[in-house]
């Protein structure tokens, strides 16, 4: 387990808004948050039937003695074709509990490490009247970001036109500030965050 003692101000674009902390951060927390999210996505639907769940087998196939054959009590024995499955996969829940403050701390630590690849803007095409993919990509390039890398855009509220403008671009993801998750942040090579989103992040993740 690797631990590091750091103290930082979190996206302080002016003197009024900042997140500061002076606690131990570690890659262990990020790993726990990532493992929790990946495990909670698993459905765990693989399910095989044991001999008591397979239909049929109520009658003894043949009498116990005198046939010359091995004794058998049910045609649904795991030894028979069509019988129950021994030690097969069963329905299972893979959910992992992660404390709220642990998750917040993990997100803060990831964002801290992405500071050098983060751009803060006043707004990101929030006032557009119609979707336009070409204009959106040109706007991203004007910020000095190549459009062939993984980009995460963090906004405060849903924007239909922005969503429609980027949904056909596989390496651009839009996420609300109060719905940050570990996978999206780790995958992103560049972050674009609006000021309104930062205000919301300060409110949500400093609880």
C-alpha beads as a LAMMPS data file, in Angstrom:
LAMMPS data file: protein, C-alpha beads

207 atoms
206 bonds

1 atom types
1 bond types

-500.0 500.0 xlo xhi
-500.0 500.0 ylo yhi
-500.0 500.0 zlo zhi

Masses

1 110.0

Atoms # bond

1 1 1 0.000 0.000 0.000
2 1 1 1.444 3.328 -1.101
3 1 1 0.537 6.390 0.943
4 1 1 1.419 10.000 0.431
5 1 1 0.848 13.061 2.589
6 1 1 -0.258 16.045 0.520
7 1 1 -2.046 19.296 1.061
8 1 1 -3.709 21.034 -1.852
9 1 1 -6.325 23.481 -2.986
10 1 1 -8.859 21.893 -5.260
11 1 1 -9.567 23.800 -8.476
12 1 1 -9.253 27.246 -6.918
13 1 1 -10.029 29.342 -10.000
14 1 1 -10.589 32.347 -7.729
15 1 1 -10.242 33.233 -4.054
16 1 1 -13.851 32.450 -3.226
17 1 1 -14.077 28.832 -4.309
18 1 1 -11.669 26.116 -3.316
19 1 1 -11.536 22.738 -1.709
20 1 1 -8.686 22.177 0.685
21 1 1 -7.743 19.084 2.598
22 1 1 -4.906 17.846 4.746
23 1 1 -5.462 14.095 5.028
24 1 1 -3.577 11.031 3.895
25 1 1 -4.412 10.029 0.343
26 1 1 -3.450 6.671 -1.071
27 1 1 -3.771 4.610 -4.203
28 1 1 -5.478 2.067 -1.959
29 1 1 -8.604 4.252 -1.800
30 1 1 -8.680 4.686 -5.574
31 1 1 -8.338 0.930 -6.012
32 1 1 -11.195 0.307 -3.577
33 1 1 -13.435 2.812 -5.368
34 1 1 -12.630 1.284 -8.766
35 1 1 -13.190 -2.265 -7.529
36 1 1 -16.489 -1.266 -5.948
37 1 1 -17.793 0.342 -9.141
38 1 1 -16.730 -2.567 -11.369
39 1 1 -18.198 -5.176 -9.013
40 1 1 -21.469 -3.294 -8.611
41 1 1 -21.904 -3.360 -12.397
42 1 1 -21.859 -7.160 -12.412
43 1 1 -25.280 -8.768 -12.723
44 1 1 -24.371 -12.177 -11.340
45 1 1 -27.111 -13.872 -13.378
46 1 1 -25.249 -17.121 -14.184
47 1 1 -27.366 -19.822 -12.544
48 1 1 -27.454 -23.596 -12.943
49 1 1 -30.020 -25.988 -11.486
50 1 1 -29.125 -28.563 -8.873
51 1 1 -30.835 -31.985 -8.816
52 1 1 -33.679 -30.739 -6.623
53 1 1 -34.539 -27.999 -9.137
54 1 1 -34.472 -30.054 -12.355
55 1 1 -37.915 -31.174 -13.526
56 1 1 -38.713 -34.903 -13.330
57 1 1 -36.968 -37.742 -11.550
58 1 1 -39.751 -38.574 -9.116
59 1 1 -39.862 -42.256 -10.013
60 1 1 -37.097 -44.787 -9.464
61 1 1 -35.851 -45.760 -12.973
62 1 1 -35.682 -49.480 -12.178
63 1 1 -35.798 -51.738 -9.184
64 1 1 -32.867 -51.837 -6.824
65 1 1 -31.779 -55.421 -7.446
66 1 1 -31.954 -58.094 -10.106
67 1 1 -31.407 -56.049 -13.282
68 1 1 -27.619 -56.314 -13.509
69 1 1 -27.414 -52.569 -13.846
70 1 1 -26.024 -50.078 -11.375
71 1 1 -28.546 -48.949 -8.812
72 1 1 -30.262 -45.614 -9.538
73 1 1 -32.822 -43.628 -7.602
74 1 1 -33.528 -40.741 -9.974
75 1 1 -32.976 -39.829 -13.599
76 1 1 -32.033 -36.332 -12.409
77 1 1 -28.873 -37.445 -10.651
78 1 1 -25.844 -35.294 -11.604
79 1 1 -24.363 -38.456 -13.143
80 1 1 -27.150 -38.612 -15.730
81 1 1 -27.580 -36.597 -18.907
82 1 1 -30.161 -33.933 -18.203
83 1 1 -29.570 -34.194 -14.474
84 1 1 -28.585 -31.531 -11.988
85 1 1 -25.274 -29.679 -12.138
86 1 1 -22.644 -30.202 -9.444
87 1 1 -20.940 -27.037 -8.159
88 1 1 -22.207 -24.933 -11.064
89 1 1 -22.494 -21.135 -10.949
90 1 1 -25.356 -19.829 -8.848
91 1 1 -27.023 -16.436 -8.677
92 1 1 -24.737 -14.173 -6.681
93 1 1 -24.517 -10.547 -5.619
94 1 1 -21.104 -8.955 -6.127
95 1 1 -21.938 -5.606 -4.509
96 1 1 -19.216 -4.058 -2.367
97 1 1 -19.902 -1.433 0.261
98 1 1 -17.797 1.717 0.154
99 1 1 -18.193 4.478 2.695
100 1 1 -19.359 7.820 1.342
101 1 1 -16.316 9.670 2.644
102 1 1 -13.980 7.058 1.186
103 1 1 -15.543 7.543 -2.241
104 1 1 -15.316 11.333 -1.943
105 1 1 -11.684 11.081 -0.926
106 1 1 -10.877 8.794 -3.854
107 1 1 -12.513 11.216 -6.338
108 1 1 -10.621 14.163 -4.839
109 1 1 -7.349 12.292 -5.118
110 1 1 -7.936 11.410 -8.781
111 1 1 -8.901 15.002 -9.599
112 1 1 -5.805 16.263 -7.805
113 1 1 -3.617 14.047 -9.972
114 1 1 -5.408 15.271 -13.124
115 1 1 -4.858 18.985 -12.403
116 1 1 -2.185 19.315 -15.080
117 1 1 -4.614 17.897 -17.666
118 1 1 -7.610 19.974 -16.586
119 1 1 -9.046 23.051 -18.255
120 1 1 -11.613 25.268 -16.503
121 1 1 -13.990 27.309 -18.669
122 1 1 -16.715 29.843 -17.946
123 1 1 -19.249 27.692 -19.796
124 1 1 -19.064 25.004 -22.423
125 1 1 -21.514 25.632 -25.284
126 1 1 -24.388 25.813 -22.804
127 1 1 -26.173 28.520 -24.768
128 1 1 -26.233 26.823 -28.180
129 1 1 -29.626 26.700 -29.852
130 1 1 -29.093 23.501 -31.816
131 1 1 -26.681 20.533 -31.826
132 1 1 -23.561 20.869 -33.970
133 1 1 -20.849 18.227 -33.740
134 1 1 -18.379 19.979 -36.024
135 1 1 -18.593 23.259 -34.080
136 1 1 -18.207 21.392 -30.780
137 1 1 -15.037 19.635 -31.939
138 1 1 -13.629 22.928 -33.234
139 1 1 -14.372 24.532 -29.868
140 1 1 -12.518 21.736 -28.059
141 1 1 -9.542 22.150 -30.389
142 1 1 -9.544 25.901 -29.711
143 1 1 -8.890 25.035 -26.042
144 1 1 -5.690 23.297 -27.099
145 1 1 -7.056 19.767 -26.751
146 1 1 -6.713 17.110 -29.417
147 1 1 -9.995 15.385 -30.199
148 1 1 -8.460 11.933 -30.676
149 1 1 -7.911 11.365 -26.935
150 1 1 -10.316 10.536 -24.123
151 1 1 -12.050 13.727 -22.997
152 1 1 -14.380 14.125 -20.029
153 1 1 -16.597 17.216 -19.919
154 1 1 -18.032 18.007 -16.484
155 1 1 -21.073 20.303 -16.422
156 1 1 -23.575 21.314 -13.770
157 1 1 -26.847 20.389 -15.495
158 1 1 -28.009 18.322 -18.432
159 1 1 -27.683 20.009 -21.804
160 1 1 -29.560 18.274 -24.613
161 1 1 -27.852 20.124 -27.456
162 1 1 -24.397 19.410 -26.047
163 1 1 -25.302 15.760 -25.570
164 1 1 -26.557 15.448 -29.153
165 1 1 -23.427 17.192 -30.431
166 1 1 -21.069 14.695 -28.799
167 1 1 -22.950 11.396 -28.607
168 1 1 -21.495 10.259 -31.957
169 1 1 -17.916 10.934 -30.818
170 1 1 -16.792 7.803 -28.989
171 1 1 -13.910 9.369 -27.048
172 1 1 -15.897 12.275 -25.544
173 1 1 -18.018 11.755 -22.437
174 1 1 -20.264 14.257 -20.680
175 1 1 -21.054 13.894 -17.004
176 1 1 -22.838 15.973 -14.381
177 1 1 -20.771 17.376 -11.534
178 1 1 -22.795 15.525 -8.899
179 1 1 -22.443 12.176 -10.712
180 1 1 -18.666 11.812 -10.920
181 1 1 -17.387 8.258 -10.873
182 1 1 -14.013 6.612 -10.637
183 1 1 -14.005 4.876 -14.033
184 1 1 -14.895 8.008 -16.012
185 1 1 -12.163 10.038 -14.287
186 1 1 -9.488 7.379 -14.673
187 1 1 -10.244 6.848 -18.363
188 1 1 -10.110 10.565 -19.202
189 1 1 -6.864 11.993 -20.534
190 1 1 -8.203 15.556 -20.478
191 1 1 -10.858 17.177 -18.276
192 1 1 -12.975 20.182 -19.183
193 1 1 -14.874 21.632 -16.215
194 1 1 -17.215 24.617 -16.111
195 1 1 -17.213 27.083 -13.226
196 1 1 -20.786 26.230 -12.277
197 1 1 -19.752 22.574 -12.128
198 1 1 -16.899 23.428 -9.758
199 1 1 -19.302 25.186 -7.410
200 1 1 -21.457 22.091 -7.359
201 1 1 -18.448 19.804 -6.855
202 1 1 -17.360 21.918 -3.895
203 1 1 -20.812 21.529 -2.394
204 1 1 -21.269 17.807 -3.075
205 1 1 -17.814 16.380 -2.399
206 1 1 -16.882 18.430 0.627
207 1 1 -19.686 17.029 2.764

Bonds

1 1 1 2
2 1 2 3
3 1 3 4
4 1 4 5
5 1 5 6
6 1 6 7
7 1 7 8
8 1 8 9
9 1 9 10
10 1 10 11
11 1 11 12
12 1 12 13
13 1 13 14
14 1 14 15
15 1 15 16
16 1 16 17
17 1 17 18
18 1 18 19
19 1 19 20
20 1 20 21
21 1 21 22
22 1 22 23
23 1 23 24
24 1 24 25
25 1 25 26
26 1 26 27
27 1 27 28
28 1 28 29
29 1 29 30
30 1 30 31
31 1 31 32
32 1 32 33
33 1 33 34
34 1 34 35
35 1 35 36
36 1 36 37
37 1 37 38
38 1 38 39
39 1 39 40
40 1 40 41
41 1 41 42
42 1 42 43
43 1 43 44
44 1 44 45
45 1 45 46
46 1 46 47
47 1 47 48
48 1 48 49
49 1 49 50
50 1 50 51
51 1 51 52
52 1 52 53
53 1 53 54
54 1 54 55
55 1 55 56
56 1 56 57
57 1 57 58
58 1 58 59
59 1 59 60
60 1 60 61
61 1 61 62
62 1 62 63
63 1 63 64
64 1 64 65
65 1 65 66
66 1 66 67
67 1 67 68
68 1 68 69
69 1 69 70
70 1 70 71
71 1 71 72
72 1 72 73
73 1 73 74
74 1 74 75
75 1 75 76
76 1 76 77
77 1 77 78
78 1 78 79
79 1 79 80
80 1 80 81
81 1 81 82
82 1 82 83
83 1 83 84
84 1 84 85
85 1 85 86
86 1 86 87
87 1 87 88
88 1 88 89
89 1 89 90
90 1 90 91
91 1 91 92
92 1 92 93
93 1 93 94
94 1 94 95
95 1 95 96
96 1 96 97
97 1 97 98
98 1 98 99
99 1 99 100
100 1 100 101
101 1 101 102
102 1 102 103
103 1 103 104
104 1 104 105
105 1 105 106
106 1 106 107
107 1 107 108
108 1 108 109
109 1 109 110
110 1 110 111
111 1 111 112
112 1 112 113
113 1 113 114
114 1 114 115
115 1 115 116
116 1 116 117
117 1 117 118
118 1 118 119
119 1 119 120
120 1 120 121
121 1 121 122
122 1 122 123
123 1 123 124
124 1 124 125
125 1 125 126
126 1 126 127
127 1 127 128
128 1 128 129
129 1 129 130
130 1 130 131
131 1 131 132
132 1 132 133
133 1 133 134
134 1 134 135
135 1 135 136
136 1 136 137
137 1 137 138
138 1 138 139
139 1 139 140
140 1 140 141
141 1 141 142
142 1 142 143
143 1 143 144
144 1 144 145
145 1 145 146
146 1 146 147
147 1 147 148
148 1 148 149
149 1 149 150
150 1 150 151
151 1 151 152
152 1 152 153
153 1 153 154
154 1 154 155
155 1 155 156
156 1 156 157
157 1 157 158
158 1 158 159
159 1 159 160
160 1 160 161
161 1 161 162
162 1 162 163
163 1 163 164
164 1 164 165
165 1 165 166
166 1 166 167
167 1 167 168
168 1 168 169
169 1 169 170
170 1 170 171
171 1 171 172
172 1 172 173
173 1 173 174
174 1 174 175
175 1 175 176
176 1 176 177
177 1 177 178
178 1 178 179
179 1 179 180
180 1 180 181
181 1 181 182
182 1 182 183
183 1 183 184
184 1 184 185
185 1 185 186
186 1 186 187
187 1 187 188
188 1 188 189
189 1 189 190
190 1 190 191
191 1 191 192
192 1 192 193
193 1 193 194
194 1 194 195
195 1 195 196
196 1 196 197
197 1 197 198
198 1 198 199
199 1 199 200
200 1 200 201
201 1 201 202
202 1 202 203
203 1 203 204
204 1 204 205
205 1 205 206
206 1 206 207
